[in-house]
Amino acid sequence: MTFADGVIPAHSSVKGFRVVASDGRAGRVSWASYAPGESYLVVTVGLLSRKHHVIPASAVTSVGDEEVRVGLARAQIAQLPDVPQPETPLADDPTVEQRLNAYWREVTVANFPRN
């Protein structure tokens, strides 16, 4: 998973940016990895019971004006894997990557059924 070309300007950080889902505000970027093939965002949602959800880079549709727009609804973000701390590397938790891959397979099949 990598950010689409031109979505994230070179050497930019999106940490602290608002995350806007297809149906409204969804949280803030607490952490981001820009490694080729392993890019993702950790988005903190909720005021009282904070959760840190991992959003794959491929879900990011645009970045601008301190906002990251994603092609997911807030309910979909809530279903994505979460990590205990925003800075937790995914490499330390292989189940997060497995859950992300399973989620994206499910979304792809639901949105692009075979005829």
C-alpha positions, 0 to 999 in steps of 0.5 A: 500500500502506497500513497497515490502519486501526487496525493502527498507532496514530497517531504510533507508531513500530515501529522495533526491534519484533520481526517475527513471521511466521505460523510464528515469529520473522522478524527486527526492524523496521529502518525503516518508512515511514508515507506514505499509499499507500507504507507499508512495513517494512524487516525485518532477518533473519539473524544472520551474513548480514543481509538487509533485506527490504521488507514491504508495509504490507498484510501487517501484521496487528497491532501490540502488545507491541513485536511486529509480526505479519505474514500471511506465513511466514518463507520468504515474507519471504525471497523479498521484495525486499531493500535494501542498507541499511534506510534506503534509500528505495524511491523510489531503487530502482524495481525494489524496488517492481516486485518487490513488486508482482509478488510480491503479484500472484503471492500473490493469484493463488495464494491467490485463484484465479479459478473 
